[in-house]
């Protein structure tokens, strides 16, 4: 059985750990509010942009942009993997990495393909280095912090140039879609070539949707809007991942704080039992000594 001093030191250590996890939960909660507001503010813009793009796609020709044309043979696949820079957020990063690993394995089984990766976040980068994968770019210190649209546009423009140059046949993004505080879903989405864009269908009883008047031509507008659509998808994925990271960390730290509380209760009971056993042993020694003196 552990001594009183050992149990007491364990209790002090667990109490300090509880203070740390509680403070980290408060920090994650504070950051979550800002990230969630930015994400929710951007969602209507992304939805409206997709609506306008779908309307233009109906009017433009099939070959309005090379970004819409799929390759006959897919041999080079590029993946944009969004993870966090820090840990202590439960299975958040593991789920994203598992999603990427399963997708890569699926593509390799389908045929001989060359996989390359762009990373947002240290955790995904470290995994790719361990697996000796082809890392093209890495953007650290983005997910989980404040960042601007220029981050997505810079990375997106580079991918567009490489796609048009034939270095990539397909480009995918893997990010964590925020559903609720307790649910974040790893999501795989193709961004190049841009999948067929469908216009919003008219539903009976729905509000009237005005037809978009295009000037200059739909083809010219589509050529300008399609690259920005890629930037929007990357930026939206980063916002969703950032919000999901803070939510996952808040939940993980809340569970850790509760676990510390349970450990403290268990250690306190052990401390009481150990102290009682020590007192009983001392009493037995005293009684035994007294009886020996009498004899």
Secondary structure as UniProt FT lines:
FT   HELIX           4..59
FT   TURN            62..63
FT   HELIX           66..68
FT   STRAND          76..82
FT   TURN            90..91
FT   HELIX           92..110
FT   STRAND          114..120
FT   HELIX           122..130
FT   TURN            131..132
FT   STRAND          134..139
FT   TURN            143..144
FT   HELIX           149..164
FT   TURN            165..166
FT   STRAND          170..180
FT   TURN            181..182
FT   STRAND          183..192
FT   TURN            204..205
FT   HELIX           218..294
//
